[in-house]
Amino acid sequence: MLKLNVPLIQVQALEKNFGGVPVLRGLDLSVARGELVAIIGRSGCGKSTLLRCLNCLEIFDRGQVEIAGLTLSRPASPACTDAEFQQRAHAVRGKVGMVFQSFNLFPHRTVLENVALAPRVVKGLSREAAEEKAQALLAKVGLVEFVHRYPAHLSGGQQQRAAIARALAMSPEVMLYDEPTSALDPELVDEVLEVMRALNHEGMTQIVVTHELRFARDASDFVIYMEAGRIVERAAPNHLFSQPQDERTRHYLKRFL
């Protein structure tokens, strides 16, 4: 699908501290609609914190985040009360789907029920409409034969694909993934990555924090290398993996290269 160079996500001077320790240090980021961006870097460099700030699971300390036309700024202007900020954060969450390392499926509900639940509870869809949508999404991720199974009877890859379908059920404009394959056996990784490739082909905007460098190289539109709470380098994968410009990136990729 043709990518349009229209920013859907813009981050400016983003800062986040935990207990006085800086985790994100004035980070800037722009992601165009329809792009698949992979974020790589060592553990503790701020990758997951960045995702959690983008979907407002963590409230950043300073800076500005704009997603799909909604803007969050801190320090808030005098006209923006904490209540108003929280309302905007809630609206942002409605536009962003999130997939975690752990699948977090309800063990006492079938796959179909897991995917249909949020549209019913949050968006007020009828059971019939929610389950019809869930069926279509489970077919999209290759689980049409497993809709009535419980999570314990699925492989890890199948559970993660169900988690992706559940996030898509809320019709997000952006999908965020925090190490979505790290809990999977190697032979199950590709089936999850293939779903993300298909969504990319459809034009879904996606940001993936990953240690799967092969996927970052082969499937993403851009790759970002982070270190110490900053973006060190951003480039198309063929450039970043073959000719990284920064010594820190080259050192990180040394074994892979």
N, C-alpha and C positions, 0 to 999 in steps of 0.2 A: 504493500500500500504506500502511496506517495505521502511523504512526511511534510507537514507544513511547518515552516519556521516561525510559529506563533507561540510565544512563551505561555505555558499553562501554569508553571511554577516559577516563582522568582523569590529568591532569598537574599537579603542584604544585611551584612554586618551582624550575623547571628551569633549570639553568645549564650552559653549555658554553663553554669557552675554547679558543682555538687559539693556542699560543705566547704565552700571557698576555693575548691580546686577547679580550675578552668578545664572544661571538656570540649567545648566549641569556642573557637577564638576568632570572632569576627569573620565568619564564613559567608561567602557569596556563592550563589548557585542559580543557574537558569536552565530550565528543562522545557523544551518545546512540546507542543501537543503531539502525541503519537510516538514520542521517542521512548526507547528502552535504554535506560542508563544503568550501568553496573558500577557499584562503588566497592572498591577493594582497598585493603590496607590491613595492618597488623591489628590484633585484638587490642581494644582499649584506645583506639585512635579517634573514636567519636562517631563511627559509622551508624551504629544502632541508635545512639542518642539523637543524631540528625533525623532519622526516620521518625522517632517518637515525638520530636518537636514538630515535624511536618503534619502529623495527624493529631497533634495536641494531647497525646498521652503524657507528654512532659511540656510544661509551660516554660518557654525560653525566657532568659533574663533581659536581654536587649536585642534590638534588631527588628527586622520586618520580614514577614512571610506572606506571600500572596499566592493563593491557589484558586484557580478557576474563578477569578474575579472577586474573591473574598480576601480581605487584607487584615492581618493582625500585626500590630505594632507595639513595642515596648521600649522605653517607658511609655505608657499610655498617655495620650494627650489629655489635657484637663477636662475635655468634653467627653472622654471615654471612661466610664466608670468600670470597676471590676466586673460588675454584673453584665455590662455591655460586652466586655472582652470575652467573658464566658459564653455569652450567647453567640458571638462570632466563632469562637472555638468549636462550639457544638455544631454550627453550620458547616464549618470546615470538615469535621468528622463525617458529616453526611455525604461529602464528596470524595472521601478517601477510603479505599479498602485496604486492610492490613492483614498480612499473612505472617505468622511467627514461626520460629524454629519448632516449637511444640504445636501440635495440631489443635488442641483445645476444643475438640468436639465433645458434645454431651454424650456420655457413654450409655445413658438410658434411652436415647432417642435414635431412631434409624437415620441413615444418611439423608433420606428425603426430608425427614422432620428437622434435622439439623439445618439444612439449607433453607427450608421454608419458614423457619421460626421468626427470624428477624423481620422479613417483610410483613408478616402478620402482626407482630407486636409493635414494631416501630412505625411502619407505613400504613397499617390498617387494612392490608389486603385480606380478602376472604381466604378461607382455607383452600378453596378450589383454585383461585387465581394464584396464590402463593405456591401451591404444589405444582401447578402447571408450569410456572416459571422455574421452579426448582428442577423439575424433570428435564426441561430444555437445557439448563446449565449443567446438570450432571451428564447429559448426553455430550455436551461440548467438551467436558473434561474426561470423557471416556468411561463413565461409571454408570451408564444406563442399566446395566445388568445387576447393579449392586444397590439399587435405591432402597431396598427394604432390609438391608443388612445393618447390623449394629457396628460401631467403630471397631470393637474388639475382634470382629471377624474380617477385617480388612488389613492389607499390608500397610506398611508405613507410607509408601508412595501413594496408595489409594486414599489413605486418610488425608494426606496433604493435598491431593487433588480435590477431595471433598471440601477441605478448608478454603481452597481457592474459589470453588463454586459458591460457598457460603458468603465469601466477601463480595463476589460478583452479584449476588442476589440483591444487594442494596443499590445496584446501578451506579457504582462510583465512576468518577471521571479520572481518577488516579488509583493505581494499585501499587502498594509498597510491600516489599518482601524483606524480612529480616532473617537472613541465613535459612531460606526455606528448605534446603536439602541437607543441612548439617546433621540432622538426626536420622538420616536415611542410610541404609546399606548402599554401597556403590552401584549395585545393579539396579536400584530403584530410582537413582537420581535422574536419569534421562527422561523417564516418563513424566516427571514433574516439570523439568525444563522444557519439554516439548509443548506443554500447555502454555507456558509463558511465551514461547516462540509463536504459537498460534494467535495469542492475544496481541502480540506485537504486529503480526500481519494484519489483524483487524483494525489496528490503529489505537489500541489502548495505551495510554501513557503509563509507563512502569519504571519504578526505581527499585533496584535489587541490590541489597547488601549481600555479598557472597565471597566465599573463598574458592569457588569453582572458576578458576582462571580460564579454563577451556571454554566454558559457557560465556564468560565475559568477553573473550576474544571472538568467539564465533557468532554470537547472537545479538550483542548489544550494538546500539548506534554510537554510543559514546561510553568511554570508561573513565572513571574518576579514581585517582589514587589519593587517599587521605593519610595524613600523619599528624599526630599531636594536635588534633582539633582543627586542622586547616586542610584545604584542598591544595595539594602540591601540584597536581597535573591533571588536566582533562584533555582527552584527545580521542579521535576515532581509534577503534581497537587495532587496526592494522598499523597505525603509527605508534601508539603507545607500547604495543608489545614488540615491535620490531626496532623502533628508534625512540625510546623514552628520552626526554630532554633533560630531566632533572636527575641528579646523581642519586637522590633518595629513592626515586622510582626504579632506577636501574638496579640498585642494591636489593630492593624488595623482589624484583622480578628475576634476579640472577639465576636462581635454581630453575625457574620455569623456562627462561630463555635458553 
